[in-house]
Amino acid sequence: MRPVLPLAPVNEDAALLEAVERWVERSLAPAVREFDHADRYPAAIVEEMKQMGLFGATVSQEYGGLGLSAATYAEIVMRISSVWMAVTGIFNSHLMLALAIEKFGTPAQKARWLPRLASGEVRGGLALTEPDAGTDLQGIRMSARREGGDYVINGTKTWISNGIEGSCFALLVKTDPQAEPRHRGMSLFIAPKGPGFSVGRKLEKLGYKSIDSAELVFQDYRLPADHLIGEAEGQGFYQATGGLLLGRINVAARGVGVAEGALRLATAYAQQRKTFGKPICEHQAIQLKLAEMATRARAARLLTLDAAQAFDRGSRCDMEAGMAKYFATEAALENATESLRIHGAYGYSKEYDIERLYRDAPLLCIGEGTNEMQRIIISRQWIKRHPA
Ligand SMILES: Cc1cc2nc3c(=O)[nH]c(=O)nc-3n(C[C@H](O)[C@H](O)[C@H](O)COP(=O)(O)OP(=O)(O)OC[C@H]3O[C@@H](n4cnc5c(N)ncnc54)[C@H](O)[C@@H]3O)c2cc1C
């Protein structure tokens, strides 16, 4: 395997971003098309991500992470996603698991799990969604029953990123299915793979290839009580959605990456392809498209960095993160579509990269809270902040 410049000892954010830039060009760009078309897990690239410290990007340095700000982390995600969005999912949802433990775990849970998560030795994600409950998370059915010092868990999760390759998940369950309001009966567990925890099936997808999305099945899966995050029942909904704010900023950053990647591909193609004796970028209809795409990409970047900086300051930023997620992911979808059209027939060819961005972009409008829900969150916050 090629040696990779470790990110961990680099203090300056600018130097760190340059190291990522070099890695993207050297390792990701040449590999992406082959892995995406084969829908193959990029094991060697995951090893390189481990060496760079990406699995501990937002984990505090005292637990072996890089302790990056949300703003720097967002910049890293943007750069990688402009070439290969799917690989960011391998560490994004993993970092949500780490965040839940760091924010809400007991000192013993942090000491036990965070160093191994930060190094990438243990990798995983967030298991919230069920076949009958996605947006309405409080409608989950998975239950955990207390038996002595253990919890016994039964149910099914679906659409779980890293479900096959990962080994440990933040698992949202009902510890009191009768509780009202429903969120008071929800708890979040650290759930490593073991007896009673199996992978149901790998889900086939339109895009977002190379990263595994899976159904996870739990049958009399037994967890010691010290795996309950914070060792407090009834906090799970709050703990799981508390991490979603950073998750939303991450997804916005992915959207910026895809929007910028689509723009870059269109810009290059429009200067090479000629019709009627001149490059197509000299036709006004193409110029209008490029102008709109460039403006969308820039606005998406600024909104995302604004939300990340508010998060880093500790300010309330649910509206800002919602705006960034909504706008940047719609920008990704629109730019991918427009870029594909600028490529003409070649945009429809598997030999050009734009078809991948076109297949990957719609996921961003669905994951980490659909864009319909983002608009509801934005609107509620807007009204609250502007009382009549
Ligand atoms: C590739 C991929 C990876 C994923 N990874 C993970 C993961 O790692 N972990 C995990 O837990 N989940 C994951 N998910 C699941 C994802 O978070 C859910 O798909 C998402 O929350 C939406 O839930 P749903 O699909 O059940 O849609 P539904 O909740 O059934 O919604 C269907 C439609 O109705 C709309 N809608 C629902 N309620 C309202 C309302 N009140 N007002 C207005 N509109 C509404 C939605 O916006 C949507 O358009 C992943 C999904 C995909 C596709």
The ligand as an SDF file (V2000), in Angstrom:
LIG
                    3D

 53 58  0  0  0  0  0  0  0  0999 V2000
  -28.5120    5.3350    1.0710 C   0  0  0  0  0  0  0  0  0  0  0  0
  -29.1570    5.5810    2.3850 C   0  0  0  0  0  0  0  0  0  0  0  0
  -28.4010    5.5150    3.5530 C   0  0  0  0  0  0  0  0  0  0  0  0
  -29.0190    5.6820    4.7950 C   0  0  0  0  0  0  0  0  0  0  0  0
  -28.2650    5.5440    5.9520 N   0  0  0  0  0  0  0  0  0  0  0  0
  -28.8920    5.5080    7.1570 C   0  0  0  0  0  0  0  0  0  0  0  0
  -28.1550    5.2050    8.3450 C   0  0  0  0  0  0  0  0  0  0  0  0
  -26.9350    5.0140    8.3290 O   0  0  0  0  0  0  0  0  0  0  0  0
  -28.8350    5.1210    9.5190 N   0  0  0  0  0  0  0  0  0  0  0  0
  -30.1840    5.3170    9.5960 C   0  0  0  0  0  0  0  0  0  0  0  0
  -30.7350    5.2170   10.6760 O   0  0  0  0  0  0  0  0  0  0  0  0
  -30.9190    5.6240    8.4770 N   0  0  0  0  0  0  0  0  0  0  0  0
  -30.2930    5.7120    7.2600 C   0  0  0  0  0  0  0  0  0  0  0  0
  -31.0200    5.9930    6.1270 N   0  0  0  0  0  0  0  0  0  0  0  0
  -32.4680    6.2020    6.2290 C   0  0  0  0  0  0  0  0  0  0  0  0
  -32.8700    7.6550    6.0880 C   0  0  0  0  0  0  0  0  0  0  0  0
  -32.4600    8.3930    7.2040 O   0  0  0  0  0  0  0  0  0  0  0  0
  -34.3890    7.6660    5.8920 C   0  0  0  0  0  0  0  0  0  0  0  0
  -34.6230    7.1260    4.6080 O   0  0  0  0  0  0  0  0  0  0  0  0
  -34.9780    9.0390    6.0030 C   0  0  0  0  0  0  0  0  0  0  0  0
  -34.9930    9.4390    7.3540 O   0  0  0  0  0  0  0  0  0  0  0  0
  -36.4250    9.1040    5.4700 C   0  0  0  0  0  0  0  0  0  0  0  0
  -37.1930    8.0930    6.0270 O   0  0  0  0  0  0  0  0  0  0  0  0
  -38.1180    7.1610    5.1030 P   0  0  0  0  0  0  0  0  0  0  0  0
  -37.2630    6.6790    3.9720 O   0  0  0  0  0  0  0  0  0  0  0  0
  -38.7370    6.1350    5.9930 O   0  0  0  0  0  0  0  0  0  0  0  0
  -39.2000    8.1260    4.5060 O   0  0  0  0  0  0  0  0  0  0  0  0
  -40.6250    8.4890    5.1710 P   0  0  0  0  0  0  0  0  0  0  0  0
  -40.4390    8.9200    6.5640 O   0  0  0  0  0  0  0  0  0  0  0  0
  -41.5620    7.3740    4.9030 O   0  0  0  0  0  0  0  0  0  0  0  0
  -41.0420    9.7480    4.2810 O   0  0  0  0  0  0  0  0  0  0  0  0
  -41.5610    9.6200    2.9560 C   0  0  0  0  0  0  0  0  0  0  0  0
  -41.8090   11.0080    2.3860 C   0  0  0  0  0  0  0  0  0  0  0  0
  -42.7640   11.7020    3.2080 O   0  0  0  0  0  0  0  0  0  0  0  0
  -42.2020   12.9380    3.6510 C   0  0  0  0  0  0  0  0  0  0  0  0
  -42.6850   13.2140    5.0120 N   0  0  0  0  0  0  0  0  0  0  0  0
  -42.6940   12.3620    6.0730 C   0  0  0  0  0  0  0  0  0  0  0  0
  -43.2330   12.9560    7.1370 N   0  0  0  0  0  0  0  0  0  0  0  0
  -43.5610   14.2350    6.7650 C   0  0  0  0  0  0  0  0  0  0  0  0
  -44.1390   15.3560    7.4430 C   0  0  0  0  0  0  0  0  0  0  0  0
  -44.4580   15.3280    8.7350 N   0  0  0  0  0  0  0  0  0  0  0  0
  -44.3320   16.4950    6.7270 N   0  0  0  0  0  0  0  0  0  0  0  0
  -43.9670   16.5790    5.4180 C   0  0  0  0  0  0  0  0  0  0  0  0
  -43.4170   15.5410    4.7340 N   0  0  0  0  0  0  0  0  0  0  0  0
  -43.2100   14.3920    5.4070 C   0  0  0  0  0  0  0  0  0  0  0  0
  -40.6880   12.7380    3.6160 C   0  0  0  0  0  0  0  0  0  0  0  0
  -40.0110   13.9770    3.5230 O   0  0  0  0  0  0  0  0  0  0  0  0
  -40.5650   11.8890    2.3610 C   0  0  0  0  0  0  0  0  0  0  0  0
  -40.6080   12.7310    1.2280 O   0  0  0  0  0  0  0  0  0  0  0  0
  -30.4060    5.9110    4.8680 C   0  0  0  0  0  0  0  0  0  0  0  0
  -31.1610    6.0300    3.6920 C   0  0  0  0  0  0  0  0  0  0  0  0
  -30.5470    5.8640    2.4630 C   0  0  0  0  0  0  0  0  0  0  0  0
  -31.3830    5.9500    1.2110 C   0  0  0  0  0  0  0  0  0  0  0  0
  1  2  1  0
  2  3  1  0
  2 52  2  0
  3  4  2  0
  4  5  1  0
  4 50  1  0
  5  6  2  0
  6  7  1  0
  6 13  1  0
  7  8  2  0
  7  9  1  0
  9 10  1  0
 10 11  2  0
 10 12  1  0
 12 13  2  0
 13 14  1  0
 14 15  1  0
 14 50  1  0
 15 16  1  0
 16 17  1  0
 16 18  1  0
 18 19  1  0
 18 20  1  0
 20 21  1  0
 20 22  1  0
 22 23  1  0
 23 24  1  0
 24 25  2  0
 24 26  1  0
 24 27  1  0
 27 28  1  0
 28 29  2  0
 28 30  1  0
 28 31  1  0
 31 32  1  0
 32 33  1  0
 33 34  1  0
 33 48  1  0
 34 35  1  0
 35 36  1  0
 35 46  1  0
 36 37  1  0
 36 45  1  0
 37 38  2  0
 38 39  1  0
 39 40  1  0
 39 45  2  0
 40 41  1  0
 40 42  2  0
 42 43  1  0
 43 44  2  0
 44 45  1  0
 46 47  1  0
 46 48  1  0
 48 49  1  0
 50 51  2  0
 51 52  1  0
 52 53  1  0
M  END
$$$$
